Amino acid sequence: MNYKISDEIYQKINSKIEQGIFTKGKNCSLKKIWPVGTKLKDIPIDKRTPEICYSQISDYNWRFSDVPESARTREFFISAFTNTYVFNYIKENIDKYDRQFFKDLIESNEYCTFLDKNCFAIMPVEYIDEEMCSLAILNSLNYTNSAWFYFVYQRKPEALTADLWKLGARLYSRISDNGENRFLEITPTEYKDSDYYLQMCRTNFNCGIELPNSKGKIMKNVPDDVLDSQFVTQLLSENINNIAKFDERGLELKILNPNNNAIKQPVWKLILQFNRDTIRYIPLNEERGKFFLEYYGESPEKCDWIFRSEYSQYKQEIDKNKPKFFTKK
């Protein structure tokens, strides 16, 4: 599923296609069709078209050996690329597939940059350059479509430009369950400027939908000398839900209230006054819970279920004499 996003670096990369500097591939994907007979014996060899073979092999009804030579067209291999046997066949016969094949593959098959069976795992290294990587990232905007980037990093890291690293930081970086940020760890030091960290703290996507809370408190990876009032203000002015990525440093940083330039307040307090729903992204403590209830003049029982749930868990932690800061998992 190809879609566009509102992002300055995305637009910068895409403009190279619009200006003719880079040339994208052609969409050669086949449509699935459903013949009356789905069993192999029901369809004679001379009736096994590329469309039928792609449909059957993608649903694991047939084996690759059931696909006759007449149906093994360029379009078939592009559409069925992620099938293990098709993938291995291409890998073992890589000399048959030129640069244009891989351009068409990236444009046609949204899964060709996904997981270990991705096109950059078997693509001849001489094809891997800024153009091919740009086509890949523009067609791999989902947060799960990062495998290709790591394969390029392993095979030909010089093909990854500053713009690719920065857009990649937005699309693919996240805090994993073990607390690691793999994308940040492999990023060359020379690309880790303020713009890089801004991208890292912006939302990523799935099917064109922004995911405010999928990166964890990724701001913890922003260096102290980058994290200032200008940095956090820019993030929040773009999208108030970026608060979901803030760590305690960012939440407690005091910035000017845009409605009263004489007052500085912690980020969490200022944001809650603008939008009560952001409470779902702000870890509770005694001060924050009390402020929320007093500012909106409500008891915990009358608040929305998200706050009630978080506040209840926080109180349980207090009652058990556990640390007085509740942090979302």
HELIX and SHEET records of a PDB file:
HELIX    1   1 GLU A    8  GLU A   18  1                                  11    
HELIX    2   2 LEU A   40  ASP A   42  5                                   3    
HELIX    3   3 ILE A   45  LYS A   47  5                                   3    
HELIX    4   4 PRO A   50  SER A   58  1                                   9    
HELIX    5   5 PHE A   64  ASP A   66  5                                   3    
HELIX    6   6 GLU A   69  ALA A   71  5                                   3    
HELIX    7   7 ARG A   74  SER A   79  1                                   6    
HELIX    8   8 THR A   84  GLU A   92  1                                   9    
HELIX    9   9 ILE A   94  LYS A   96  5                                   3    
HELIX   10  10 ARG A   99  SER A  108  1                                  10    
HELIX   11  11 CYS A  119  ILE A  122  1                                   4    
HELIX   12  12 VAL A  125  TYR A  127  5                                   3    
HELIX   13  13 GLU A  130  LEU A  138  1                                   9    
HELIX   14  14 ALA A  147  ARG A  155  1                                   9    
HELIX   15  15 PRO A  157  ALA A  159  5                                   3    
HELIX   16  16 ALA A  162  TYR A  172  1                                  11    
HELIX   17  17 ARG A  182  ILE A  186  1                                   5    
HELIX   18  18 THR A  189  TYR A  191  5                                   3    
HELIX   19  19 SER A  194  MET A  200  1                                   7    
HELIX   20  20 ILE A  218  ASN A  221  5                                   4    
HELIX   21  21 SER A  229  GLU A  238  1                                  10    
HELIX   22  22 ILE A  240  LYS A  245  5                                   6    
HELIX   23  23 GLU A  248  GLU A  252  1                                   5    
HELIX   24  24 VAL A  267  PHE A  274  1                                   8    
HELIX   25  25 ARG A  276  TYR A  281  5                                   6    
HELIX   26  26 GLU A  286  TYR A  295  1                                  10    
HELIX   27  27 PRO A  300  LYS A  302  5                                   3    
HELIX   28  28 TRP A  305  ASP A  319  1                                  15    
SHEET    1   A 2 ASN A 204  ASN A 206  0                                        
SHEET    2   A 2 ILE A 209  LEU A 211 -1                                        
SHEET    1   B 2 LYS A 254  ASN A 257  0                                        
SHEET    2   B 2 ASN A 260  PRO A 266 -1                                        
END                                                                             
